[in-house]
Amino acid sequence: MNPIALNHIAQLRQTKRATVKVKTPIVTNSTVIHKTVKPSVVQSSTAKRLVNTKHLSHEKWLEVRQQGIGSSDAAAACGIHPYLSMLELWMIKTGRMTSHIDDSIEGYSPLYWGNTLEPMVAKYYQAHTGNKVRRVNAILQHPDPEQHFMLANLDYAIVGSDEVQILECKTAGEHGAKLWKHGVPLYVTCQVQHQLAVTGKQAAHICVLLCGHEAKIYKVERDEQLINSILWHERLFWQYVITDTPPTPDHSESAARALQQLYPKPKAASKIDLTEDDGANKLFAQLLSYRDDMKELEERHDQIKHQLQSLMQDNEVAVFDTGAISWKRSKDSVSLDSKALLKAQPELLAQFGKTREGSRRFVILNDG
């Protein structure tokens, strides 16, 4: 089967998925519930309860998660997660690094606050829909042995509803809320479709708390075409894992972080000759071309900036028909001249010096 581009499917189904067709929307100051027409019935399957999580330690839970692709991994496995690259997920699944998201400091972690607020979001959902929910204390596995790598942790199951069976609770802060501006983000849709694939269910509700004061509820219906695309991409990703082959990195900070950890220290005075590698030479030629384009764009950008500064003169703000520019003086600050201090008292370096581990720098030495 040929893969179906997820981004293309997202465009075709943006209305269906996020700003779904409304019959009689229930609207309050904090809630919008979108109702949709029921999809055609697909034969349901029962997911396998792989592990009971009620008394499972966090370490054991992470260990089980490494055995497959969970619903929160789905978007990264498909290459569409906004914060986690396919390469970094591969590093996590192959045991080369721990999850950057999971290990955030309590109090500053989106995951921490998401877990803390999740019961409140579920309580809100029950109060505003009348649907009853219950915890699913298990890691679920796809019942088809050929899709054994598909795992799922559900936030809640919805009890006694023919219309919707799964509840996914989300919280989004100031930056994350921007991703919800036009409805359910693609990476969340991917997560929920993965859950529907594993469980065989027909629809899910997503209840999202935005910036701590606005709640919205969206319905996502099972989409077989999208599920097939997700399955194709996940199967390809899982082949990377079981063959221990790193996937091609993308442009993200996540991929840069993974590469630095995958290849942290080069062999001294080592060199690889790629002059006979056509693919590598094409990449190098593209790099040089992009570098020249970036330099030209930077020059154009600076020229326009300087022209605008000359128009602003002594004014701090300039207003235009589509926006504004601020050109203000920053406050004076006092900094420590460490070089002068160490020159005057060199013994301080031995007393207070701290070694910072170096990282690999990517530099173009010459262009032939």
C-alpha positions as CSV (number, residue, x, y, z in Angstrom):
1,M,0.0,0.0,0.0
2,N,1.3,3.4,-0.9
3,P,1.4,5.9,2.0
4,I,-1.1,8.7,2.1
5,A,0.4,12.0,3.1
6,L,-0.9,12.9,6.6
7,N,-0.7,16.6,5.9
8,H,-2.7,16.2,2.8
9,I,-5.3,14.2,4.6
10,A,-5.3,16.9,7.3
11,Q,-6.2,19.6,4.8
12,L,-9.0,17.5,3.3
13,R,-10.5,16.7,6.7
14,Q,-9.8,19.9,8.6
15,T,-13.5,20.8,8.8
16,K,-14.6,17.3,9.7
17,R,-11.9,16.9,12.3
18,A,-11.7,20.2,14.1
19,T,-14.4,22.7,13.3
20,V,-16.8,19.9,12.8
21,K,-20.3,20.3,11.3
22,V,-22.7,21.7,13.9
23,K,-26.3,20.5,14.3
24,T,-27.2,22.1,17.6
25,P,-24.1,23.3,19.4
26,I,-24.1,23.7,23.1
27,V,-22.4,27.0,23.8
28,T,-21.5,28.4,27.2
29,N,-18.9,31.0,28.2
30,S,-16.3,28.3,28.5
31,T,-17.5,25.4,26.3
32,V,-18.1,24.7,22.7
33,I,-19.4,21.2,21.9
34,H,-19.4,20.3,18.2
35,K,-21.7,17.5,17.1
36,T,-21.3,15.5,13.9
37,V,-23.1,13.0,11.8
38,K,-22.3,9.4,12.8
39,P,-19.8,7.6,10.5
40,S,-20.5,4.4,8.8
41,V,-20.2,1.4,11.2
42,V,-16.9,-0.4,11.2
43,Q,-16.6,-3.8,12.8
44,S,-15.2,-3.3,16.3
45,S,-12.3,-5.1,17.9
46,T,-11.3,-5.5,21.5
47,A,-7.9,-4.3,22.5
48,K,-5.7,-6.6,24.5
49,R,-5.0,-5.4,28.1
50,L,-1.2,-5.7,28.0
51,V,-0.4,-4.4,31.5
52,N,-2.4,-3.2,34.4
53,T,-1.2,0.3,35.4
54,K,-3.1,0.8,38.7
55,H,-0.1,0.1,40.8
56,L,2.6,0.2,38.1
57,S,5.7,2.4,38.9
58,H,6.6,5.2,36.6
59,E,9.9,3.4,35.7
60,K,8.0,0.2,34.8
61,W,5.5,2.2,32.8
62,L,8.3,3.7,30.8
63,E,9.8,0.3,30.3
64,V,6.5,-1.1,28.8
65,R,6.1,2.0,26.6
66,Q,9.4,1.1,25.0
67,Q,7.8,-2.2,23.7
68,G,5.7,-0.3,21.1
69,I,4.3,3.0,19.8
70,G,1.9,4.6,22.3
71,S,-0.8,7.0,21.3
72,S,1.2,9.9,22.5
73,D,4.1,8.6,20.3
74,A,2.0,8.4,17.2
75,A,2.5,11.9,15.8
76,A,6.3,11.7,16.3
77,A,6.4,8.3,14.7
78,C,4.6,9.9,11.7
79,G,6.9,12.9,11.7
80,I,4.3,15.5,12.5
81,H,4.8,16.2,16.3
82,P,5.5,19.9,17.0
83,Y,8.0,19.1,19.8
84,L,9.3,15.6,19.3
85,S,11.1,14.4,16.2
86,M,11.1,10.9,14.7
87,L,14.8,10.7,15.5
88,E,14.5,11.6,19.1
89,L,11.6,9.2,19.5
90,W,13.8,6.5,17.9
91,M,16.5,7.3,20.5
92,I,14.0,6.9,23.3
93,K,12.6,3.6,21.9
94,T,16.0,2.1,21.4
95,G,17.1,3.1,25.0
96,R,19.7,5.7,23.9
97,M,18.0,8.5,25.8
98,T,15.1,9.2,28.2
99,S,12.1,11.2,27.3
100,H,12.9,15.0,27.2
101,I,9.2,15.7,28.0
102,D,8.7,13.2,30.8
103,D,11.8,14.3,32.7
104,S,10.9,18.0,33.0
105,I,11.1,19.5,36.5
106,E,7.9,19.5,38.5
107,G,6.3,22.9,38.5
108,Y,7.7,23.8,35.1
109,S,6.6,20.8,33.1
110,P,3.6,20.8,30.7
111,L,3.3,17.0,31.4
112,Y,3.3,17.6,35.2
113,W,0.5,20.2,35.0
114,G,-1.4,18.1,32.4
115,N,-1.4,15.1,34.8
116,T,-2.4,17.3,37.8
117,L,-5.3,19.0,36.0
118,E,-6.6,16.0,34.1
119,P,-9.1,14.9,36.8
120,M,-10.5,18.4,36.9
121,V,-10.9,18.5,33.1
122,A,-12.7,15.1,33.2
123,K,-15.0,16.4,36.0
124,Y,-15.8,19.5,33.9
125,Y,-16.5,17.3,30.9
126,Q,-18.9,15.1,32.9
127,A,-20.7,18.1,34.3
128,H,-21.2,19.8,30.9
129,T,-22.1,16.7,28.8
130,G,-23.8,14.4,31.2
131,N,-21.6,11.6,30.0
132,K,-20.1,9.4,32.7
133,V,-16.4,8.4,32.5
134,R,-14.1,5.9,34.1
135,R,-10.4,5.4,34.3
136,V,-8.8,2.7,32.1
137,N,-6.0,1.4,34.3
138,A,-4.2,-0.5,31.6
139,I,-1.8,-0.2,28.6
140,L,-3.8,-1.5,25.7
141,Q,-2.4,-3.4,22.7
142,H,-3.8,-3.7,19.2
143,P,-5.5,-7.2,18.9
144,D,-4.0,-7.9,15.5
145,P,-0.6,-9.6,15.9
146,E,0.6,-7.8,12.8
147,Q,0.0,-4.5,14.6
148,H,1.3,-5.6,18.0
149,F,3.5,-2.5,18.2
150,M,0.5,-0.3,18.5
151,L,-0.1,0.5,22.2
152,A,-2.5,3.0,23.9
153,N,-3.0,4.6,27.2
154,L,-6.5,6.1,27.4
155,D,-7.3,8.9,29.8
156,Y,-10.9,7.8,30.3
157,A,-13.5,5.5,28.7
158,I,-17.0,7.1,28.3
159,V,-19.6,4.8,29.8
160,G,-22.9,3.9,28.2
161,S,-22.7,6.1,25.1
162,D,-23.3,4.8,21.6
163,E,-22.1,8.1,20.1
164,V,-18.7,8.4,21.7
165,Q,-16.5,6.0,23.7
166,I,-13.2,7.7,24.6
167,L,-12.3,10.9,26.4
168,E,-8.9,12.5,25.9
169,C,-8.1,15.3,28.3
170,K,-5.7,18.1,27.3
171,T,-4.3,21.2,28.9
172,A,-2.6,24.0,26.9
173,G,-0.7,27.0,28.2
174,E,-0.1,30.4,26.5
175,H,2.1,28.9,23.8
176,G,0.3,25.6,23.4
177,A,-3.1,27.3,23.1
178,K,-2.0,28.8,19.7
179,L,-2.0,25.3,18.2
180,W,-5.7,25.0,19.0
181,K,-6.6,28.3,17.3
182,H,-8.3,26.5,14.3
183,G,-9.5,23.4,16.2
184,V,-7.9,20.2,17.1
185,P,-4.2,20.2,16.1
186,L,-3.1,17.5,13.7
187,Y,-0.8,15.8,16.2
188,V,-3.6,15.4,18.7
189,T,-5.9,14.1,15.9
190,C,-3.2,11.5,15.1
191,Q,-3.0,10.5,18.8
192,V,-6.8,10.0,19.0
193,Q,-7.1,8.1,15.7
194,H,-4.3,5.8,17.0
195,Q,-6.4,5.2,20.1
196,L,-9.5,4.4,18.0
197,A,-7.4,2.1,15.8
198,V,-6.1,0.1,18.9
199,T,-9.5,-0.1,20.6
200,G,-11.7,-0.5,17.6
201,K,-14.0,2.3,18.9
202,Q,-15.9,4.7,16.7
203,A,-15.4,8.2,18.2
204,A,-13.7,10.2,20.9
205,H,-14.2,13.5,22.7
206,I,-11.3,15.8,23.4
207,C,-11.8,18.2,26.3
208,V,-9.1,20.8,26.3
209,L,-8.4,23.5,29.0
210,L,-6.8,26.5,27.4
211,C,-4.7,28.9,29.5
212,G,-6.4,27.6,32.7
213,H,-9.7,29.5,32.0
214,E,-11.4,28.3,28.8
215,A,-12.6,24.8,28.0
216,K,-13.6,23.4,24.7
217,I,-14.9,20.0,23.7
218,Y,-14.3,18.5,20.2
219,K,-15.5,15.2,18.7
220,V,-13.2,13.2,16.5
221,E,-14.7,10.3,14.5
222,R,-13.0,7.3,13.3
223,D,-11.4,7.9,9.9
224,E,-10.2,4.6,8.2
225,Q,-8.2,6.4,5.5
226,L,-6.3,8.4,8.1
227,I,-5.8,5.3,10.3
228,N,-4.4,3.4,7.4
229,S,-1.9,6.2,6.8
230,I,-0.9,6.3,10.4
231,L,-0.5,2.6,10.5
232,W,1.8,2.7,7.4
233,H,4.0,5.4,8.9
234,E,4.1,3.6,12.3
235,R,5.0,0.3,10.8
236,L,7.9,2.0,8.9
237,F,9.1,3.7,12.1
238,W,8.9,0.4,14.1
239,Q,11.2,-1.2,11.4
240,Y,13.7,1.6,12.2
241,V,13.5,0.5,15.9
242,I,13.8,-3.2,15.5
243,T,16.6,-3.0,12.9
244,D,18.4,-0.3,15.1
245,T,18.5,2.0,12.1
246,P,18.2,5.8,12.8
247,P,15.5,7.5,10.7
248,T,16.4,10.6,8.6
249,P,16.5,13.7,10.8
250,D,14.3,16.7,10.2
251,H,14.9,20.4,10.8
252,S,13.7,20.5,14.4
253,E,15.4,21.3,17.7
254,S,14.4,17.8,18.8
255,A,16.4,16.3,16.0
256,A,19.4,18.5,16.7
257,R,19.3,17.4,20.4
258,A,19.1,13.7,19.4
259,L,22.0,14.0,17.0
260,Q,24.2,15.7,19.6
261,Q,23.5,12.8,22.0
262,L,23.7,10.1,19.3
263,Y,27.2,11.3,18.1
264,P,28.5,13.3,21.1
265,K,32.3,12.9,20.6
266,P,34.0,12.5,17.3
267,K,37.1,10.4,17.0
268,A,40.2,12.6,17.1
269,A,41.6,13.5,13.7
270,S,39.1,11.3,11.9
271,K,37.8,12.0,8.4
272,I,35.2,10.4,6.1
273,D,35.6,10.7,2.3
274,L,32.2,11.2,0.7
275,T,33.5,12.5,-2.7
276,E,32.2,9.4,-4.5
277,D,28.8,9.5,-2.7
278,D,26.3,11.2,-5.1
279,G,23.7,11.6,-2.5
280,A,26.0,13.2,0.0
281,N,27.5,15.6,-2.6
282,K,23.9,16.7,-3.6
283,L,23.2,17.5,0.1
284,F,26.4,19.5,0.4
285,A,25.6,21.4,-2.8
286,Q,22.1,22.2,-1.4
287,L,23.7,23.4,1.9
288,L,25.9,25.8,0.1
289,S,23.0,27.1,-2.0
290,Y,20.8,27.6,1.1
291,R,23.7,29.4,2.8
292,D,24.0,31.8,-0.1
293,D,20.2,32.4,-0.1
294,M,20.2,33.0,3.6
295,K,23.0,35.5,3.3
296,E,21.1,37.4,0.6
297,L,17.8,37.4,2.6
298,E,19.6,38.6,5.7
299,E,21.1,41.5,3.7
300,R,17.7,42.4,2.3
301,H,16.2,42.2,5.8
302,D,18.8,44.5,7.3
303,Q,18.5,47.0,4.5
304,I,14.7,47.3,5.0
305,K,15.2,47.4,8.8
306,H,17.7,50.3,8.5
307,Q,15.3,52.2,6.2
308,L,12.5,51.9,8.7
309,Q,14.8,53.0,11.5
310,S,15.7,56.1,9.5
311,L,12.0,56.8,9.1
312,M,11.3,56.3,12.8
313,Q,14.2,58.7,13.8
314,D,13.7,59.5,17.6
315,N,10.4,57.8,18.0
316,E,10.1,54.6,20.0
317,V,7.2,53.0,18.1
318,A,6.0,53.1,14.5
319,V,2.5,52.0,13.6
320,F,1.5,50.6,10.2
321,D,-1.7,49.4,8.7
322,T,-0.8,45.7,9.4
323,G,1.2,46.0,12.6
324,A,3.8,48.0,14.6
325,I,7.5,48.2,15.3
326,S,9.2,49.0,18.6
327,W,12.7,50.5,18.7
328,K,13.4,51.3,22.3
329,R,16.6,51.6,24.4
330,S,17.1,48.8,26.9
331,K,17.8,49.6,30.5
332,D,21.4,50.0,31.6
333,S,22.8,47.0,33.3
334,V,25.9,46.1,35.4
335,S,27.9,43.0,34.5
336,L,31.0,41.4,35.9
337,D,34.2,41.7,33.8
338,S,35.4,38.2,34.4
339,K,38.5,38.6,32.3
340,A,39.7,41.7,34.3
341,L,38.8,40.0,37.6
342,L,40.8,36.8,36.8
343,K,43.7,38.9,35.6
344,A,43.8,40.7,38.9
345,Q,43.1,37.6,41.0
346,P,43.9,34.5,39.0
347,E,43.6,32.2,42.0
348,L,39.8,32.6,41.9
349,L,39.7,30.4,38.8
350,A,41.0,27.4,40.7
351,Q,38.7,28.2,43.6
352,F,35.5,28.9,41.6
353,G,36.2,27.5,38.1
354,K,33.6,25.2,36.5
355,T,34.2,23.0,33.6
356,R,31.5,23.1,30.9
357,E,31.5,20.1,28.5
358,G,32.0,21.2,24.9
359,S,29.5,20.3,22.1
360,R,30.1,19.5,18.5
361,R,30.1,22.5,16.1
362,F,29.0,22.2,12.5
363,V,31.2,24.5,10.4
364,I,31.6,24.7,6.6
365,L,35.4,24.6,6.1
366,N,35.5,25.4,2.4
367,D,33.3,25.1,-0.7
368,G,35.9,23.7,-3.0
